[in-house]
Amino acid sequence: MTLSTWLLYVAAVFVLTVTPGPAVLMCVSTSVNLGPRKALITSLGSTSAVVGLMALSALGLGALLAASELLFSALKWAGAAYLAYLGVRALLAPASDIRVAGGAAAVGTQRLLAQGFLVGLSNPKALLFFGALFPQFLDPAAPQLPQFLVLGATFVFFELGWLTVYALTASRAQRWLQQPHRARQFNRLTGVVFLLAAGLLASSKRQPA
């Protein structure tokens, strides 16, 4: 892989990771409700899922999903159901759910990691994406593993970097959202966006192999 190829990949990853999606929404919501430190834990969970998806794509599961309508549909509907669950939970959350970070100690690290991991894992199209993206930047004449590690590390760097930026930015609005009507509006907006993400995932179609 040449430097120019890697820089092109960096540009593509930069645009992809800065674009808000379910992981960003989870990060922002957690930061507002529980503080930036808790949000970073969920970010580590979602990024761990991304790493797993990249590894599975490298092992060929991305190609399997592209070829299997049944497997793709099963994973798609499971992911959509989880995003819809998050949306409904946010819509039904009382305004008092938004609180200062000091009151969030009862939320365990394992639970936050699991929530982030499930959000990161909720989109089977990510497997197809990594399966389609990586080959465009790999030099077939060079060893594959070092190139894959470089591409994966680059993606994780930008993913975690942008999630950290979103978490710190959202935490600044935390106290402003303490007022009940603002908190209620935020919860509703969060719920609607999660439901929209669930709908988009549910309506997605597998590309023919």
N, C-alpha and C positions, 0 to 999 in steps of 0.2 A: 504494500500500500504506500503510495507516494504522499508527500506532504500536501500537495494540491488536492488529492482525493480526500484526505482526512479533513482538510479545511472545508471542502464542500459538504462533507458529512456533518461537521460542526454547525454549519449554517442551517442545514435541514433539521438537526436536533434542536437547535436554538429556537426555531420557529415552533416546532412541535411541542416542546416542553413549556414554553411561555404561554401557549394557548390554554385557557381555562377548560377543565374537564372535571369528571367526578372526583379525582384525587385532589385537585385544587379546591373544589367546593368543600370536601371533607376537611381539608386542612384549614380553610378559612373559618368554617363553622366551629371546628374544635378550638381554634385560637380565640374566637370571640367568646365562646362559652366557657372555656377552661384555661385559656392562656396559651402563649406561644410555645412554652416547653412541652405541654401536652400535645399541641399540634405537631411538633417536630417528631414526637413518638409515633403518631399516626402516619406521618410522612415516611418514617423509616419502615413502617409496615407495608405501605403501598409500594415503596421502592423495592422492598424485598420481593414482592410479588412480581414486579417488573423484571427483576433479575431472573426469577424463576421462569417467566415467560420467554425471556431471551434464550435461556438455556434449553428450554423445551423446543423452541424453534430450531435451535442449532442441532438438536437431536432428531428433528424431522416431524415433530407433532404439528407444526404449522402446516406442512404439506398434507398431513393426514386430515386436519380440519378442513382444508381446502377441498379434499376429495370426498369427505363424509358429510352428507347433509344431516344425518341423524345426530352425529356427535356434535357438530356445530350448533344445531338447534337446541340440543340439551343444555349445552354450556351457555348459549345465548339467553335462553329463558331463565336459567338459574341466576345469571348475572342481572337480568332485567328485574327479576323478582326481588333481589336484594336491594337494588337501587330504589325500587318502588317502596319497599319497606322503610328505607331511610327517609324517603320523601314524606310518607304518611306520618312517621314518627315526628318529623320536624313540624309538619302542619298542626299536629295535635299537641305539641309542646307548649306549656304555659309560658308567659313572658318571664316568669321568675326563673326559668331555666338558664337565662343569661345572668352570670354572676361573676364576681371578681375571681381571679385565678386562685387566690388563697383558699377559696371555698371548694376547690375541686380535688382536694387531696384523696377523696374516697374513690376516685376513678382510677382503677389499677392500670399499671403499665401493660400487662398482658392483654387486657381488654382493648386498650387503645391500639396496640400492635395488631391484634386480630381484626379490629374494625378497618384499619388502614389496609391490611393485607387483603381482606375480602373485597374492598373497593378496587384495589389495584388488580385483583384477579377477576373482576366482574365482567370484563370485556374480552370475549374470545377473539375478536377482530384484532386485538393486539398481537396475538400469535401469528395471524396472517400478515400483519404489518411487518413484524420483525423478520418473518420468513421472506418477505418481498424486499425489505430495505437492505438488510445486511449483504445479500449477494451482490448488490449494485456497487458496493465499495470494497469488496474482497478481491484480492489479486489471486487468481486460481493457480498461478505458478509459484506462489510463496506459501510457507506454512500457514495453515488456517487458524490454529488456536491462538497464536500471538495476535493476529489481526482481530479475531473475535473479541479477545480480552480488551484490546484498545478501544474497539467500537462500544463494547459494553460499559467500560469504565467511563468513557466520554458521556454516554447517555445518562448514567447514574449521577455523574457530576452535575450536569445541567438540571436533571430532574430534582435532585435534592436542593440544588441552589435556588431554583425558582420557587419550590415549595417553602423554603426558608424565608424568602422574600415575601411571599404571600402571607405566611404566618405572622411575621413581624409587623407587616403593614396592617393586617386585620386586627391585631391586638391593640393598636392605637385607637380603634373605634370601640373598644370594649366598654369603657365607662360611659361613652356617649349613648350606647345602646341600653344602658341600665333602665332608662325610662320605659315603662310598660308598653306604650304604644309603639315605640321604636323597636323594642325587642320582639313584639308580636309580628310586626311587619318583616323583620329580619327572618324570623322562623318561617313565616309563610313564603317568603321569597326563596329561602333555602329548600323548603319542601317542594315548591313548584319546579325549581331547577332540577332537583333529583328525579322528580317524576318525568320531566321532559327527557332527561338522560336515559331513564328506563324505557320511555317510549321510543326514542331513537335507536336504542340497542335492540329492542324487540322488533322493530321494523327493518333492521339491517338484514341484508341477504348475503349468502355465501357466494363468492365469485367462483365461477366454474374452474375446475382444476385444469 
